[in-house]
Amino acid sequence: MKETKPWFEVWFDTNEYHTLYGHRDEKEAYSFIKSLVENLKLSPCKVLDAGCGSGRHVFAWAEHGFDARGFDLSQNSISIANERAEGVDNASFSVLDLRKLKDNTESAGKYDIVTNLFTSFGYFPNETDHSDVIEGFSKALKYGGVLVLDYINTEYSKKRMVCSETQIRDGIKFHIERKFENGFFKKSISYTKPNGSKKIHIEIVKAWDSDELSELLSSEGLHVKTIKGDYDFSAYHNDSPRMILIAEKK
């Protein structure tokens, strides 16, 4: 039977997604949040991590004394985060689609900082969906609040794209193929489940340059103040590994 849900809603909620990507470094998340706090001279306040996955950045914010909330579309990811959050007073989680944040009255004008990290955006073939997500970020922020949008650097990613590879994690062999097509990076991930059934998921991420993404943010009242090129807050250039936009809600 053909999938009717979008790819990200299906793939991100599988156990195999967590098997493939679960090795992501908690120390890296803590170090990045530490860099944000120091470089932006932030004091503890209300933070919303949009598209938080299983919450590693939310917990890093909480460790730095911030009142941190995260949401994600994946019930599986949020269940993992909620288990870990037991006993942590300043970290909380909920299930929500990025595109629905703009309609979430509970979040409106509530946050000093909104983050969207580790390329948790750009998944939609429909341009309106991208605009809806950015509108949600803007609506959740207080005036003077800050958005941190951590995205791929298109030129860097094109140059270093590994077209085909195999990874084995927890006994599962993942075959991964990548290509750039029609303005999107596309990653095909195939594997065989323990019961013998074969599965394939295709991730897509839109390729923006810094001007295009800055213009999209500006259209929703978020004005880019600076762009950084990595998690150590180095200056951004064409060959930076990341494109981290810091924008203010005017």
C-alpha positions as CSV (number, residue, x, y, z in Angstrom):
1,M,0.0,0.0,0.0
2,K,1.4,3.4,-1.0
3,E,2.4,5.8,1.9
4,T,-0.1,8.7,2.2
5,K,1.8,10.5,5.0
6,P,4.8,12.8,4.1
7,W,8.2,11.1,4.2
8,F,9.4,12.9,7.3
9,E,6.3,11.9,9.3
10,V,6.9,8.2,8.5
11,W,10.7,8.0,8.6
12,F,11.4,10.1,11.7
13,D,9.0,8.0,13.8
14,T,10.7,4.6,13.0
15,N,13.0,2.8,15.3
16,E,15.5,2.5,12.4
17,Y,15.7,6.3,12.2
18,H,17.0,6.4,15.8
19,T,19.3,3.5,15.1
20,L,20.9,5.3,12.2
21,Y,21.1,8.8,13.8
22,G,21.1,8.0,17.5
23,H,24.9,8.3,17.7
24,R,24.6,12.1,17.4
25,D,26.9,13.6,20.1
26,E,25.4,15.0,23.3
27,K,28.6,16.8,24.0
28,E,28.4,18.5,20.6
29,A,24.9,19.8,21.5
30,Y,26.1,21.0,24.9
31,S,29.1,22.7,23.4
32,F,27.0,24.5,20.7
33,I,24.5,25.8,23.2
34,K,27.4,27.0,25.4
35,S,28.8,28.9,22.3
36,L,25.4,30.4,21.7
37,V,25.1,31.6,25.3
38,E,28.6,33.1,25.4
39,N,28.6,34.7,21.9
40,L,25.1,36.1,22.1
41,K,25.6,37.0,25.8
42,L,22.4,35.3,26.8
43,S,20.9,35.1,30.3
44,P,18.4,32.4,31.4
45,C,15.1,33.0,29.7
46,K,12.4,31.0,27.8
47,V,13.6,28.9,24.9
48,L,11.7,26.9,22.3
49,D,13.5,24.3,20.3
50,A,11.4,23.6,17.2
51,G,11.9,20.2,15.7
52,C,13.8,19.0,18.8
53,G,14.1,15.3,18.0
54,S,14.7,13.4,21.2
55,G,15.7,16.6,23.0
56,R,19.5,16.8,23.2
57,H,19.6,20.6,22.6
58,V,16.7,21.2,25.0
59,F,18.6,19.4,27.8
60,A,21.7,21.4,27.0
61,W,19.7,24.6,27.4
62,A,18.2,23.3,30.6
63,E,21.7,22.6,32.0
64,H,22.6,26.2,31.3
65,G,19.7,27.3,33.4
66,F,17.2,28.2,30.7
67,D,13.5,27.3,30.8
68,A,13.5,25.1,27.7
69,R,10.7,23.5,25.8
70,G,10.9,21.3,22.7
71,F,8.5,20.0,20.2
72,D,8.7,17.5,17.3
73,L,6.3,15.7,14.9
74,S,7.7,12.3,15.9
75,Q,5.8,10.7,18.8
76,N,8.7,8.2,19.1
77,S,11.3,11.0,19.6
78,I,9.1,12.9,22.1
79,S,8.5,9.7,24.1
80,I,12.3,9.3,24.4
81,A,12.7,12.9,25.4
82,N,9.9,12.7,28.0
83,E,11.4,9.6,29.7
84,R,14.7,11.5,30.1
85,A,13.0,14.6,31.3
86,E,11.6,13.0,34.4
87,G,12.9,15.0,37.3
88,V,14.1,17.9,35.2
89,D,12.0,20.9,36.1
90,N,13.1,23.2,33.3
91,A,12.8,20.9,30.3
92,S,9.4,19.9,28.7
93,F,8.3,18.4,25.4
94,S,5.2,18.0,23.2
95,V,4.2,16.7,19.8
96,L,3.6,19.3,17.1
97,D,4.1,19.8,13.4
98,L,6.4,22.7,12.5
99,R,3.8,24.0,10.1
100,K,1.2,24.2,12.9
101,L,3.2,26.3,15.3
102,K,1.8,29.5,13.7
103,D,-1.7,28.4,14.9
104,N,-0.6,27.4,18.4
105,T,-2.0,30.2,20.6
106,E,-0.3,28.8,23.7
107,S,3.1,29.6,22.2
108,A,2.3,33.1,20.8
109,G,4.7,35.8,21.9
110,K,6.0,33.6,24.7
111,Y,9.6,32.9,23.9
112,D,12.8,35.0,24.1
113,I,14.7,32.5,21.9
114,V,13.5,30.0,19.2
115,T,15.9,27.5,17.8
116,N,15.7,25.2,14.8
117,L,18.9,23.1,14.8
118,F,20.7,20.5,12.8
119,T,18.8,21.1,9.6
120,S,15.3,20.4,11.1
121,F,13.7,22.4,8.3
122,G,13.5,22.5,4.5
123,Y,11.6,19.2,4.0
124,F,8.7,20.4,2.0
125,P,8.1,20.5,-1.8
126,N,5.5,23.2,-1.2
127,E,6.9,26.7,-0.7
128,T,3.9,27.8,1.3
129,D,4.8,25.2,4.0
130,H,8.3,26.7,4.4
131,S,6.7,30.2,4.9
132,D,4.2,28.7,7.4
133,V,7.1,27.3,9.5
134,I,8.9,30.7,9.5
135,E,5.7,32.5,10.4
136,G,5.4,30.1,13.3
137,F,8.9,30.9,14.5
138,S,8.1,34.6,14.3
139,K,4.8,34.3,16.1
140,A,6.3,32.3,19.0
141,L,8.9,35.0,19.7
142,K,8.5,38.1,21.8
143,Y,9.4,41.4,20.1
144,G,13.2,41.6,20.3
145,G,13.5,37.9,20.6
146,V,16.1,35.8,18.7
147,L,15.8,33.0,16.2
148,V,18.7,30.7,15.7
149,L,18.3,28.7,12.4
150,D,21.1,26.1,11.9
151,Y,21.1,24.9,8.3
152,I,23.3,23.2,5.7
153,N,25.6,25.2,3.6
154,T,24.6,24.3,0.1
155,E,28.0,24.9,-1.6
156,Y,29.9,23.0,1.1
157,S,27.4,20.1,1.0
158,K,27.6,19.8,-2.8
159,K,31.4,19.6,-2.8
160,R,31.6,16.9,-0.2
161,M,28.5,14.9,-1.0
162,V,29.2,11.1,-0.7
163,C,27.0,9.6,-3.5
164,S,26.9,6.1,-2.1
165,E,27.8,4.4,1.2
166,T,26.9,1.6,3.5
167,Q,26.7,1.9,7.3
168,I,26.0,-0.9,9.8
169,R,24.5,0.1,13.1
170,D,23.2,-2.3,15.7
171,G,23.3,-5.1,13.2
172,I,21.2,-3.3,10.6
173,K,22.9,-2.5,7.2
174,F,21.8,0.8,5.8
175,H,22.6,1.6,2.2
176,I,22.6,5.3,1.5
177,E,22.6,7.1,-1.8
178,R,22.7,10.9,-2.3
179,K,22.1,13.3,-5.1
180,F,21.3,16.9,-5.8
181,E,18.2,17.4,-8.0
182,N,15.8,20.3,-8.7
183,G,17.1,22.4,-5.9
184,F,16.9,19.7,-3.2
185,F,19.4,17.4,-1.6
186,K,17.9,13.9,-1.8
187,K,19.1,11.0,0.4
188,S,17.7,7.5,-0.3
189,I,18.1,5.1,2.8
190,S,17.3,1.4,2.3
191,Y,17.6,-1.4,4.8
192,T,16.2,-4.8,5.7
193,K,14.2,-5.1,9.0
194,P,14.8,-8.0,11.3
195,N,11.6,-9.7,10.1
196,G,13.1,-9.7,6.5
197,S,11.0,-6.9,5.1
198,K,12.8,-4.4,3.0
199,K,12.2,-0.6,3.5
200,I,13.3,2.5,1.8
201,H,12.9,6.1,2.9
202,I,13.9,9.2,0.9
203,E,14.9,12.4,2.7
204,I,14.7,15.7,0.9
205,V,16.2,19.0,2.0
206,K,15.8,22.3,0.1
207,A,19.0,24.0,-0.9
208,W,18.9,27.7,-0.1
209,D,21.8,30.2,-0.2
210,S,22.2,32.7,2.6
211,D,20.5,35.5,0.7
212,E,17.4,33.4,-0.1
213,L,17.0,32.2,3.5
214,S,17.6,35.7,4.9
215,E,14.9,37.0,2.6
216,L,12.5,34.3,3.7
217,L,13.1,35.2,7.4
218,S,12.7,38.9,6.7
219,S,9.3,38.3,5.0
220,E,8.1,37.2,8.4
221,G,9.6,40.1,10.4
222,L,12.8,38.2,11.3
223,H,15.9,40.3,10.4
224,V,19.2,38.5,10.1
225,K,21.9,40.1,12.3
226,T,24.7,37.7,11.6
227,I,25.5,34.4,10.0
228,K,28.0,31.9,11.5
229,G,29.7,29.0,9.7
230,D,30.1,26.3,12.3
231,Y,29.3,25.3,15.9
232,D,32.3,27.2,17.2
233,F,30.8,30.4,15.8
234,S,33.4,31.0,13.1
235,A,32.6,33.5,10.4
236,Y,30.4,32.2,7.6
237,H,31.9,31.8,4.0
238,N,31.1,29.6,1.0
239,D,33.1,26.7,2.3
240,S,31.8,26.8,5.9
241,P,30.3,23.4,7.1
242,R,27.1,25.1,8.4
243,M,25.0,28.2,7.8
244,I,23.7,29.4,11.2
245,L,21.5,32.5,10.8
246,I,20.9,34.6,13.9
247,A,17.8,36.8,13.4
248,E,15.9,39.3,15.6
249,K,12.1,39.8,15.7
250,K,11.6,43.5,15.1
